[in-house]
Amino acid sequence: MSTDMSQDIDTADSNVVTKTILLKAPIDRVWQALTDHREFGAWFRVRLETPFVPGAPTSGQMTVPGYEHVRWSSVTQRMDAPHVFAFTWHPYAVEPDVDYSAATPTLVEFRLTAVDGGTRLVVTETGFDALPAHRRPDALRMNSRGWAAQMDNLRGHVEP
């Protein structure tokens, strides 16, 4: 495997952000880093207060410098160990005076596949077309950049 194994995958529409990364870690290790709320918080830079449980909300406070005012919130949609973890959330919901709760959330899905020497992880976020038109371009741009950065954070967390 090459040193830089993450890559953007271009999509045909403006409704999807997809990132693929090959990690030099066993699938069970990557699964734990994604689904244990404390580990997720360590690499994602959020202090999560509750674990991920299908059908239940998880929330916490962002710790990324400049975004400490942001309240992180998701609802776990699926946990099929060790292959699929999915949640819904409000993408790029960073304005402190805006209530995003009535907006349609996007779906973030992590798909893990064991491969020779590690794990292939595909992160797909869909549903941007349901966002208000004035929010869509910024949410797509920032989440595309954000998922690329988060995959690098995850790599640093799980690789020896």
C-alpha positions as CSV (number, residue, x, y, z in Angstrom):
1,M,0.0,0.0,0.0
2,S,1.2,3.5,-0.8
3,T,1.8,6.1,1.9
4,D,-1.1,8.3,0.9
5,M,-4.0,6.0,0.3
6,S,-6.9,8.4,0.7
7,Q,-8.7,9.6,-2.3
8,D,-11.7,11.6,-3.3
9,I,-14.2,9.8,-5.5
10,D,-16.0,12.2,-7.9
11,T,-19.7,11.8,-8.0
12,A,-22.2,12.6,-10.7
13,D,-24.3,15.0,-8.8
14,S,-24.2,17.6,-6.0
15,N,-26.0,15.4,-3.5
16,V,-23.1,13.2,-2.4
17,V,-19.7,13.4,-0.7
18,T,-17.7,10.2,-0.8
19,K,-14.2,9.5,0.6
20,T,-12.3,6.2,0.4
21,I,-9.3,5.4,2.5
22,L,-7.3,2.2,3.0
23,L,-6.2,1.8,6.6
24,K,-3.3,-0.4,7.8
25,A,-5.5,-1.6,10.7
26,P,-7.7,-4.7,11.2
27,I,-11.4,-4.2,10.5
28,D,-12.3,-4.7,14.2
29,R,-9.9,-1.9,15.2
30,V,-11.4,0.5,12.7
31,W,-15.0,-0.5,13.7
32,Q,-14.1,0.2,17.3
33,A,-12.7,3.7,16.4
34,L,-15.8,4.5,14.5
35,T,-18.5,3.2,16.9
36,D,-17.1,3.7,20.4
37,H,-18.2,7.3,21.2
38,R,-15.1,8.0,23.2
39,E,-12.8,6.9,20.4
40,F,-14.9,8.6,17.8
41,G,-14.6,11.8,19.8
42,A,-10.8,11.5,20.1
43,W,-10.2,11.5,16.3
44,F,-13.2,13.5,15.3
45,R,-12.5,16.1,17.9
46,V,-15.8,16.2,19.7
47,R,-16.6,15.4,23.4
48,L,-19.6,13.0,23.0
49,E,-21.8,12.5,26.0
50,T,-23.6,9.4,25.1
51,P,-22.7,6.2,23.1
52,F,-24.0,5.4,19.6
53,V,-27.2,3.3,19.9
54,P,-29.4,2.6,16.8
55,G,-32.4,4.9,16.9
56,A,-31.0,7.1,19.6
57,P,-29.4,10.5,19.5
58,T,-25.8,11.2,20.4
59,S,-24.5,14.6,21.2
60,G,-21.5,16.5,22.4
61,Q,-19.4,19.6,22.1
62,M,-16.9,20.2,19.2
63,T,-13.3,20.7,20.3
64,V,-11.9,21.8,17.0
65,P,-10.3,25.2,17.4
66,G,-12.7,27.9,16.2
67,Y,-15.7,25.6,16.3
68,E,-15.9,25.1,20.1
69,H,-19.3,26.8,20.0
70,V,-20.8,24.1,17.8
71,R,-23.0,21.5,19.4
72,W,-22.6,18.1,17.6
73,S,-25.7,16.0,17.3
74,S,-26.5,12.8,15.4
75,V,-29.0,10.0,15.4
76,T,-27.6,6.5,14.9
77,Q,-29.4,4.8,12.0
78,R,-27.4,1.5,11.7
79,M,-24.7,-0.5,13.4
80,D,-24.0,-3.8,11.6
81,A,-20.7,-4.9,13.1
82,P,-18.1,-4.7,11.6
83,H,-19.3,-3.5,8.2
84,V,-21.8,-0.6,8.3
85,F,-22.2,2.3,10.7
86,A,-24.6,5.1,9.8
87,F,-26.0,8.2,11.4
88,T,-27.9,11.3,10.3
89,W,-26.9,14.8,11.3
90,H,-27.1,18.4,10.1
91,P,-24.1,19.1,8.0
92,Y,-22.0,22.3,8.6
93,A,-24.4,23.4,11.2
94,V,-22.1,26.0,12.7
95,E,-24.0,29.2,13.1
96,P,-24.7,29.7,16.8
97,D,-28.0,31.6,16.4
98,V,-29.6,29.1,13.9
99,D,-31.8,26.3,14.9
100,Y,-31.2,23.5,12.5
101,S,-33.5,20.9,14.1
102,A,-36.4,21.3,11.7
103,A,-34.1,20.9,8.6
104,T,-33.8,17.5,6.9
105,P,-30.5,15.9,8.0
106,T,-28.0,14.2,5.7
107,L,-27.1,10.5,6.1
108,V,-23.4,9.6,6.8
109,E,-22.6,6.0,6.1
110,F,-19.3,4.2,6.9
111,R,-18.7,1.0,5.0
112,L,-15.8,-1.2,6.1
113,T,-14.3,-4.0,4.1
114,A,-11.4,-6.2,5.2
115,V,-8.6,-6.2,2.6
116,D,-5.1,-7.6,2.4
117,G,-3.1,-5.6,5.0
118,G,-6.0,-3.6,6.5
119,T,-9.4,-2.1,6.0
120,R,-11.0,-0.2,3.2
121,L,-13.3,2.5,4.5
122,V,-15.8,4.3,2.3
123,V,-17.6,7.3,3.9
124,T,-20.6,8.5,2.0
125,E,-22.7,11.5,3.0
126,T,-26.0,11.9,1.1
127,G,-29.0,14.2,1.2
128,F,-27.5,17.6,0.4
129,D,-30.2,18.2,-2.1
130,A,-32.7,18.5,0.8
131,L,-30.8,21.4,2.3
132,P,-32.0,24.9,1.8
133,A,-30.5,26.3,-1.5
134,H,-28.5,29.0,0.4
135,R,-26.8,26.4,2.6
136,R,-26.1,23.6,0.1
137,P,-22.9,24.9,-1.6
138,D,-21.1,25.7,1.7
139,A,-22.3,22.4,3.3
140,L,-21.0,20.4,0.3
141,R,-17.7,22.2,0.2
142,M,-17.0,22.2,3.9
143,N,-18.0,18.5,4.4
144,S,-16.0,17.4,1.4
145,R,-12.9,19.0,3.0
146,G,-14.0,18.0,6.5
147,W,-14.3,14.3,5.6
148,A,-10.9,14.3,3.9
149,A,-9.4,15.8,7.1
150,Q,-11.3,13.4,9.4
151,M,-10.1,10.4,7.4
152,D,-6.5,11.6,8.0
153,N,-7.4,11.9,11.7
154,L,-8.8,8.4,11.8
155,R,-5.7,7.1,10.1
156,G,-3.5,8.6,12.8
157,H,-5.8,7.1,15.4
158,V,-5.9,3.5,14.2
159,E,-2.6,2.9,12.4
160,P,0.4,1.8,14.4
